[in-house]
Amino acid sequence: MFEHISVLLNECIDGLDIKANGVYVDGTLGGAGHSKEIYKKLDNSGKLICIDQDIDAIDYAKTQLPQNNNIIFIHDNFSNIANILNNLEVNCIDGMLLDLGVSSYQLDTVDRGFSYMHDAKLDMRMDNRNEISAYDIVNSYKEDKLYKIIKEYGEERWAKRIAQFIVQERKSKNIETTFELVDVIKKAIPKGARESGPHPAKRTFQAIRIEVNNELKILEKTVNDIIDKLNIGGKLCIITFHSLEDRIIKNVFKENENPCTCLKEFPICICGKTPRVKIITKKPILPSENEILENHRSRSAKLRIIEKI
C-alpha cells in the first residue's frame, strides 16, 4: 500500500496561502497527503494539478482524491513543468509544492531496490520507464565516474575506496542486489569508521539514487521554470532532505531575489536585472520535535518558500 506521512504538512499549506479559486500544482504527489489538504481549500473554480513520475503514486492518489474536473493527474517528472502546463493550456499558477524526498513507499517496497536495509535487485528508479537503473551504474560506470558521483552526491569520505572495491568485485561477477552492494561498501570502509555515524551504505546509496534519477541536475532550471509560471503573489514551497539539494534551492532563490550582476562599487544598477521573487523564509522551516518523533524520516527536512513579485 502506498503509505507516506507528509512532511511539514501544515507549514506547506500555510506557506502556499491558498486562494479558493486558484490553480495549484503538487509536483511530487507521493501519497497525496499534501494534495488532499490543498484540495480541501479550493472551491469549484479552483484547480489542482498532481504530478508524479512514479505510476504507483498516481494510481494510489486516484483512490484518495475525488475524480472530477478540478483535479488533473499527470504521470511525468516535475522538471517538465513548463511543457506540462503548456499542454494543459495553463498560462499561470498560484502556487506549487515540491517535496524532494524519496517516499516511504519507495523505500519500504523491497523490489524497488532503494533501501540498504532490504535485499532486492538493484534498481532505485523513481520512474520505471527510465532506461538506467542502479544496476547499470554499479556495473558499468568506470571507476573515476563512480568515485565522482559517490564523492559529490554522497559526500562520502571513503568514495575512492568504495569505487575501487566495486570495480574489483565486478571483475569476478556483477553486483546484482542491494545486499551485495552493501557488503562491498562495508569491505571498503575501515572497521573503525563503520562503527560510528549512519549506516555505512547510506551515503553511497543516496549518491547512486541521485544519479539514477538525475535529481540534482534538473533543479535549478526547474525552479526558474516554475517562477516563470507563477502569478504575481504566487508561492513556491520546496522541501529538501539533504545539503546538496538545499544548497541548490537556497542559491536559486537568492539569485532570483537579487539577480543584479553589477559591481558593488557601482552607484546604480546598469545590468537591468530586477528581482523576480521575495524570499519568505530567511531561514528554512524545520520540523517540530513532535513531528520528528512521529515520523523520524522528517528529521532532515527543510522547507524554503518564495513569493513571485
C-alpha positions as CSV (number, residue, x, y, z in Angstrom):
1,M,0.0,0.0,0.0
2,F,1.3,3.5,-0.9
3,E,1.5,5.0,2.6
4,H,3.5,8.1,3.1
5,I,3.4,10.6,6.0
6,S,3.5,14.1,4.6
7,V,6.4,16.1,5.9
8,L,5.8,19.7,7.2
9,L,2.2,19.4,6.1
10,N,0.7,22.4,7.9
11,E,3.7,24.6,7.2
12,C,3.4,23.9,3.5
13,I,-0.3,24.6,3.4
14,D,0.2,27.8,5.4
15,G,3.1,28.8,3.1
16,L,1.1,28.3,-0.1
17,D,-1.6,30.7,1.3
18,I,-4.2,29.0,-0.9
19,K,-6.9,31.0,-2.7
20,A,-10.1,29.1,-3.2
21,N,-10.3,29.8,-6.9
22,G,-6.6,29.4,-7.6
23,V,-4.6,26.9,-9.6
24,Y,-2.1,24.9,-7.7
25,V,0.5,22.2,-8.5
26,D,1.7,19.4,-6.4
27,G,4.9,18.4,-8.3
28,T,5.7,15.4,-6.1
29,L,2.3,13.8,-5.5
30,G,3.6,10.8,-3.5
31,G,0.9,9.5,-1.0
32,A,-1.3,12.6,-1.8
33,G,-1.1,13.9,1.7
34,H,-0.3,17.5,0.7
35,S,-2.7,17.3,-2.3
36,K,-5.6,16.3,-0.1
37,E,-5.1,19.4,2.1
38,I,-4.6,21.7,-0.9
39,Y,-7.8,20.4,-2.4
40,K,-9.8,21.0,0.7
41,K,-9.2,24.7,0.4
42,L,-10.3,25.0,-3.2
43,D,-13.8,25.8,-4.4
44,N,-15.4,24.6,-7.6
45,S,-13.5,27.1,-9.7
46,G,-10.1,26.1,-8.2
47,K,-7.8,23.6,-9.9
48,L,-5.2,21.1,-8.6
49,I,-2.6,19.6,-10.9
50,C,-1.0,16.5,-9.4
51,I,2.4,15.3,-10.9
52,D,4.5,12.2,-10.1
53,Q,7.0,10.2,-12.1
54,D,6.0,7.1,-10.1
55,I,2.9,5.5,-11.6
56,D,2.2,3.7,-8.3
57,A,1.8,7.1,-6.7
58,I,-0.6,8.2,-9.4
59,D,-2.7,5.1,-9.1
60,Y,-2.8,5.3,-5.3
61,A,-3.7,9.0,-5.3
62,K,-6.6,8.4,-7.5
63,T,-8.1,6.3,-4.7
64,Q,-7.6,9.1,-2.2
65,L,-8.7,12.2,-4.2
66,P,-12.0,12.9,-5.9
67,Q,-12.3,12.1,-9.6
68,N,-13.6,15.4,-11.1
69,N,-12.6,18.2,-13.5
70,N,-10.9,20.1,-10.7
71,I,-8.1,17.6,-10.3
72,I,-5.7,16.6,-13.1
73,F,-3.2,13.7,-12.7
74,I,0.0,13.8,-14.7
75,H,2.5,10.9,-14.9
76,D,5.7,12.8,-15.6
77,N,8.7,14.4,-13.9
78,F,8.1,17.8,-12.3
79,S,11.2,19.1,-14.3
80,N,8.9,19.1,-17.3
81,I,6.6,21.6,-15.6
82,A,6.7,24.2,-18.5
83,N,5.6,21.6,-21.1
84,I,3.0,20.1,-18.7
85,L,1.3,23.5,-18.1
86,N,1.6,24.5,-21.8
87,N,-0.1,21.2,-22.8
88,L,-2.9,21.9,-20.3
89,E,-3.2,25.4,-21.6
90,V,-2.5,26.7,-18.1
91,N,-0.6,30.0,-18.5
92,C,-0.1,30.8,-14.8
93,I,-0.4,29.1,-11.5
94,D,-0.9,30.5,-7.9
95,G,1.3,28.1,-6.1
96,M,3.4,24.9,-6.4
97,L,4.9,22.4,-3.9
98,L,7.9,20.2,-4.3
99,D,8.8,17.5,-1.7
100,L,12.2,16.3,-2.9
101,G,12.4,13.3,-0.6
102,V,12.1,9.6,-1.5
103,S,8.6,8.4,-0.4
104,S,8.3,5.9,2.4
105,Y,6.5,3.7,-0.1
106,Q,9.5,3.6,-2.4
107,L,11.9,3.0,0.5
108,D,9.8,0.2,2.0
109,T,8.7,-1.5,-1.2
110,V,11.5,-4.1,-1.3
111,D,11.5,-4.8,-5.0
112,R,12.1,-1.1,-5.9
113,G,15.7,-1.6,-4.7
114,F,16.1,1.8,-2.9
115,S,16.9,0.5,0.6
116,Y,20.1,-0.8,2.0
117,M,18.0,-2.4,4.8
118,H,16.3,-4.9,2.5
119,D,17.7,-7.3,0.0
120,A,16.5,-6.8,-3.6
121,K,17.6,-6.3,-7.1
122,L,19.5,-3.1,-7.6
123,D,17.0,-0.6,-9.2
124,M,16.3,2.8,-7.5
125,R,14.3,4.1,-10.4
126,M,11.5,6.5,-9.3
127,D,10.1,6.1,-12.8
128,N,10.3,2.6,-14.1
129,R,10.3,3.8,-17.7
130,N,13.8,5.1,-17.2
131,E,16.4,3.0,-19.0
132,I,19.2,3.4,-16.5
133,S,18.9,1.7,-13.1
134,A,21.3,1.4,-10.1
135,Y,22.4,-2.0,-11.5
136,D,23.6,-0.3,-14.7
137,I,25.5,2.4,-12.8
138,V,27.2,0.0,-10.4
139,N,28.2,-2.5,-13.0
140,S,29.1,-0.3,-16.0
141,Y,30.4,3.1,-14.8
142,K,34.2,3.5,-14.9
143,E,35.9,3.8,-11.6
144,D,36.6,7.5,-11.9
145,K,32.9,8.2,-12.6
146,L,31.8,6.1,-9.7
147,Y,34.2,7.9,-7.4
148,K,32.9,11.3,-8.6
149,I,29.2,10.6,-8.0
150,I,29.8,8.9,-4.6
151,K,32.0,11.8,-3.6
152,E,29.8,14.6,-4.9
153,Y,26.3,13.2,-4.4
154,G,27.0,11.1,-1.3
155,E,29.6,13.4,0.3
156,E,31.2,10.1,1.2
157,R,34.7,10.3,2.8
158,W,35.6,6.8,1.6
159,A,34.3,7.3,-2.0
160,K,37.7,6.4,-3.7
161,R,38.0,3.1,-1.8
162,I,34.3,2.2,-2.4
163,A,34.7,2.9,-6.2
164,Q,37.8,0.7,-6.2
165,F,36.2,-2.1,-4.3
166,I,33.1,-2.0,-6.6
167,V,35.2,-2.3,-9.7
168,Q,37.3,-5.0,-8.2
169,E,34.2,-7.0,-7.1
170,R,32.5,-6.9,-10.5
171,K,35.6,-8.3,-12.3
172,S,34.5,-11.7,-10.9
173,K,30.7,-11.2,-11.1
174,N,28.2,-8.4,-11.5
175,I,26.8,-6.8,-8.3
176,E,23.1,-7.6,-8.6
177,T,21.4,-6.9,-5.3
178,T,21.3,-4.3,-2.6
179,F,22.9,-6.5,0.0
180,E,25.7,-7.5,-2.4
181,L,26.4,-3.8,-2.8
182,V,26.2,-3.2,1.0
183,D,28.8,-6.0,1.5
184,V,31.2,-4.4,-0.9
185,I,30.8,-1.0,0.7
186,K,31.4,-2.5,4.2
187,K,34.6,-4.1,3.0
188,A,35.8,-0.8,1.5
189,I,35.2,1.3,4.7
190,P,37.6,0.6,7.6
191,K,36.1,-1.1,10.6
192,G,36.6,1.9,12.9
193,A,34.8,4.2,10.5
194,R,31.9,1.8,10.2
195,E,31.3,1.7,13.9
196,S,30.2,5.3,14.2
197,G,27.8,7.5,12.3
198,P,25.0,6.4,10.0
199,H,24.7,3.1,8.2
200,P,27.9,2.7,6.1
201,A,26.0,2.3,2.9
202,K,23.7,5.3,3.4
203,R,25.8,7.9,1.5
204,T,26.7,5.6,-1.4
205,F,23.0,4.6,-1.9
206,Q,22.0,8.2,-1.8
207,A,24.6,9.1,-4.4
208,I,23.5,6.3,-6.8
209,R,19.9,7.1,-6.4
210,I,20.5,10.8,-7.2
211,E,22.4,9.7,-10.3
212,V,19.8,7.2,-11.4
213,N,17.0,9.8,-11.2
214,N,19.0,12.8,-12.3
215,E,17.8,14.6,-9.2
216,L,20.2,17.5,-8.8
217,K,20.9,18.4,-12.4
218,I,17.3,19.3,-13.1
219,L,16.7,21.5,-10.0
220,E,18.0,24.9,-11.0
221,K,16.2,25.0,-14.4
222,T,13.0,23.6,-12.9
223,V,12.8,26.3,-10.2
224,N,13.3,29.0,-12.8
225,D,10.6,27.4,-15.0
226,I,8.2,27.4,-12.0
227,I,8.9,31.0,-11.2
228,D,8.2,31.9,-14.9
229,K,4.7,30.3,-14.5
230,L,3.8,31.8,-11.1
231,N,1.2,34.6,-10.9
232,I,2.3,37.7,-9.0
233,G,1.8,36.8,-5.3
234,G,2.1,33.1,-6.2
235,K,4.1,30.9,-3.8
236,L,6.6,28.2,-4.3
237,C,7.3,25.8,-1.4
238,I,10.2,23.3,-1.6
239,I,11.1,20.7,0.9
240,T,14.7,19.3,0.8
241,F,16.2,16.4,2.7
242,H,20.0,16.8,2.2
243,S,22.5,19.5,2.0
244,L,23.2,19.2,-1.8
245,E,19.5,19.9,-2.6
246,D,19.1,22.6,0.0
247,R,22.2,24.4,-1.2
248,I,20.9,24.5,-4.8
249,I,17.4,25.7,-3.8
250,K,18.8,28.3,-1.4
251,N,21.1,29.7,-4.2
252,V,18.5,29.7,-6.9
253,F,16.1,31.5,-4.6
254,K,18.8,34.1,-3.8
255,E,19.7,34.6,-7.4
256,N,16.0,35.3,-8.2
257,E,15.6,37.7,-5.3
258,N,18.8,39.6,-6.1
259,P,19.8,39.0,-9.7
260,C,21.8,42.2,-10.2
261,T,25.3,41.5,-11.6
262,C,26.7,45.0,-11.2
263,L,29.8,45.6,-9.2
264,K,29.1,46.7,-5.7
265,E,31.1,49.9,-6.4
266,F,28.5,51.0,-9.0
267,P,26.3,53.7,-7.6
268,I,23.3,52.5,-9.6
269,C,22.3,49.3,-11.3
270,I,23.1,49.2,-15.0
271,C,22.6,45.5,-15.7
272,G,18.8,45.9,-15.8
273,K,18.1,42.7,-13.9
274,T,15.3,43.1,-11.4
275,P,14.1,40.9,-8.6
276,R,11.6,38.2,-9.5
277,V,10.8,36.9,-6.1
278,K,10.8,37.7,-2.4
279,I,12.2,35.0,-0.1
280,I,9.6,34.4,2.6
281,T,11.8,32.0,4.7
282,K,15.1,33.8,5.5
283,K,15.9,30.6,7.4
284,P,14.4,27.3,6.4
285,I,11.4,25.9,8.4
286,L,12.3,22.7,10.2
287,P,10.0,20.0,11.6
288,S,9.0,20.2,15.2
289,E,10.2,17.8,17.8
290,N,6.8,16.2,17.8
291,E,6.8,15.6,14.1
292,I,10.3,14.1,14.2
293,L,9.1,11.7,17.0
294,E,6.1,10.7,14.9
295,N,8.0,10.4,11.6
296,H,11.8,10.0,12.0
297,R,12.2,10.4,8.2
298,S,11.3,14.1,8.6
299,R,14.3,14.9,10.8
300,S,16.5,16.2,7.9
301,A,13.7,18.1,6.2
302,K,14.0,21.8,5.4
303,L,11.2,24.0,3.9
304,R,12.0,27.1,1.9
305,I,9.3,29.4,0.4
306,I,9.4,32.3,-2.1
307,E,6.7,34.6,-3.4
308,K,6.6,35.9,-7.0
309,I,6.7,39.7,-7.2
